Amino acid sequence: MSLTRRRTAPAAGRGGDTGGRRGIPVPMTDGTALPTDHYHPSRNGPGPTVLVRSPVGRVPMGLIYGQYFARRGFHVIVQETRDVAHGYSVQDPDSEREDGLSTVAWLREQPWFDGTFVMYGASATGYVQWALAHDVPECKAMSVQISASSLADAVYPGGAFALESSLYWCASRDRSRILTLPRRVRRALDSGRPVHELDTVVSGMPMPFFQELLANGEPGSPLRTQLDAAHHLHRTTLPVHFLAGWHDVFLPGQLRDYQALRAAGHRPRLTIGPWYHCDRRLLPVALREAAEFFQSHLTGAPPLRGQPVRIHVTGAKEWREYPDWPPPGTSARPWYLHADGSLRPAPPAHGTPRHYRYDPADPTPVPRGPVIFGDSRPEDCRPLEKRADVLTYTSDPLPAPMELIGPVTADIHLRSSRTHTDCGVRICDVHPDGTSMNVCEGIRRISPGTGGPRDADGVTKVTVDLWPTAHRFPAGHRLRVHLCSGGHPRVARHTGSAALLDTSGILLAAEQEIFHDATRHSVIHLPVSPLPAQGTPPRPGTPGEDEDEEETEPGEWAPDFLRPEPGTW
């Protein structure tokens, strides 16, 4: 099966065959024309439409989306947003709404439009959906994959700066050099140059959008406001389908979106799998679930599944269905850090502080984890644990399995020699052979006015939000917590100064003390979930959903999942 767009329509009734028109200029209110592709099903006549408005161009993903949904009876519109077509630096939710409404006005004039459409998209293509998520009567549902209504949360996690993902994001806008992008970004990250010079290392010249991100790190800044479409989310009444990955950079924000809709009385659908942002294994699942979700809301077909939440529990390698997120019955239980390096459910009665030195000239590295490009699956952290700037706290072997399903937070009592520093926390699963696999982590940037008040000894309580998780620790495994002050290059190294954009070139080391005594507990709050009843069979997964399944080239699986399923309308 050849995945090519046809310029003319095929004869009607030819099985799953589809056709379309390429590069249709769709006019906006200001006279700008946005290039748009139309894929149509083999049967002629009006029908429902899948609208994909894309800040990442129309190929190759738009081609796959168009083929897939057209073979299931949809007309499909894939449109470049104006930042792609005309070189704007960032998607503005308000201008995206205006362009989206112009596109809907154009749809109303098309003879094949039956008066209904749904929206689909992943990453930035999912983000722009929120601009049309309210007060558009023709829109009946939306499916958002690996994306959140606020891009700012992923760029500035915990107040830090997501350096690696930001460099990739900004440099990827030059599609003429996309094949050399990983090598160029890695060279920049390994160069040791100041953060404000890394875009020049990647591209040979400053990248204006990257410099904007550096200059707008403070909450409430113009760019951070522009990168937040949550005000559109709170107005939507649409049925929403979320698909997320445990190792995806947008997971925390996407779960906040889910919970905001639940708090407003809606019943969104949520799937979370063992995927990362550019994981090709999730694409067939995302398309299949979206098609089922759309057909359910357009035709009254049976719903996507019995329960609204479906998650993959890593470690257990099982799929579970729940009525909500976090699952009912989950409770936050404290596990305390002790001065002897142990991790226990009981608090310490006394204990001396532990010390480490963070040196930005040799920034603390980070294991694989959530980034926009690259493999984010967990890896063995034992090499990292040998460093003097990483403290570890380890539990005894677990006498029985324990499952953590939900949000994870930590309260760390810290005294630093610097008023500006970072506090990072990570949880690992330590296997009986000593392998220490990272499960989830988080970071918090500390400055005067953030965190709790300092006590008479200069100690402050720092609350760190870690990545949400669903993971089983089998019997005999141990929990381990890392404490550190860096995660280079995923987040920019802290130079010890007040500003993220530090051009002085001066690197200031920080002497850090972690307290764990009777009155200043350092503790991690674990979302312990009841184990499934003995004998309850796990819900089976499908190809592309297993956490250990090897990745394959799209050509090996695309023909199968593009074929229309029996009985599709």
Salt bridges, closest charged atoms under 4 A:
ASP17 OD1 - ARG6 NH1 2.81
ASP30 OD2 - ARG82 NH1 2.98
ASP37 OD2 - ARG5 NH1 1.82
ASP37 OD1 - ARG58 NH1 2.75
GLU80 OE2 - ARG58 NE 3.10
ASP83 OD2 - ARG173 NH2 3.19
ASP94 OD1 - HIS231 NE2 3.42
ASP94 OD1 - HIS232 NE2 3.57
GLU96 OE1 - ARG53 NH1 2.87
ASP99 OD2 - ARG82 NE 2.71
ASP135 OD2 - HIS134 ND1 3.12
ASP135 OD2 - ARG235 NH2 3.00
GLU138 OE2 - ARG108 NE 2.53
ASP153 OD2 - ARG256 NH2 3.04
GLU164 OE2 - ARG186 NH2 3.46
ASP190 OD1 - ARG186 NH1 3.73
GLU197 OE1 - ARG193 NE 2.77
GLU197 OE2 - HIS196 NE2 3.83
ASP248 OD1 - HIS277 ND1 2.59
ASP279 OD2 - ARG281 NH2 2.40
GLU289 OE1 - HIS241 NE2 2.96
GLU289 OE2 - ARG305 NH1 3.56
GLU289 OE2 - ARG310 NH1 3.38
GLU318 OE1 - ARG320 NH2 2.88
GLU321 OE2 - ARG539 NE 2.92
ASP324 OD2 - ARG262 NH2 3.21
ASP340 OD2 - ARG344 NH2 2.77
ASP359 OD2 - ARG357 NH1 3.83
ASP362 OD2 - ARG387 NH2 3.42
ASP375 OD2 - ARG377 NH2 2.95
ASP380 OD2 - ARG382 NH2 2.61
GLU385 OE1 - ARG480 NH1 2.78
GLU385 OE2 - HIS482 NE2 2.75
ASP389 OD2 - ARG387 NH2 2.86
GLU403 OE2 - ARG320 NH2 2.74
GLU403 OE2 - ARG472 NE 2.80
ASP411 OD2 - HIS525 NE2 2.96
ASP422 OD2 - ARG445 NH2 2.66
ASP429 OD2 - HIS471 NE2 2.72
ASP429 OD1 - HIS477 ND1 2.74
GLU441 OE1 - ARG426 NE 3.10
GLU441 OE2 - ARG490 NH1 2.62
ASP455 OD2 - ARG520 NH1 3.09
ASP457 OD2 - ARG520 NH1 3.00
GLU511 OE1 - HIS355 NE2 2.76
GLU511 OE2 - ARG357 NE 2.74
GLU513 OE1 - ARG415 NE 2.78
ASP517 OD2 - ARG520 NH2 3.25
GLU545 OE2 - ARG288 NH2 3.75
GLU545 OE2 - ARG310 NH1 2.94
GLU547 OE2 - HIS312 NE2 3.98
ASP548 OD2 - LYS317 NZ 2.36
GLU551 OE1 - ARG280 NH2 3.49
GLU551 OE2 - ARG377 NH2 3.64
GLU553 OE1 - ARG280 NH1 3.42
ASP560 OD1 - ARG563 NH1 2.86
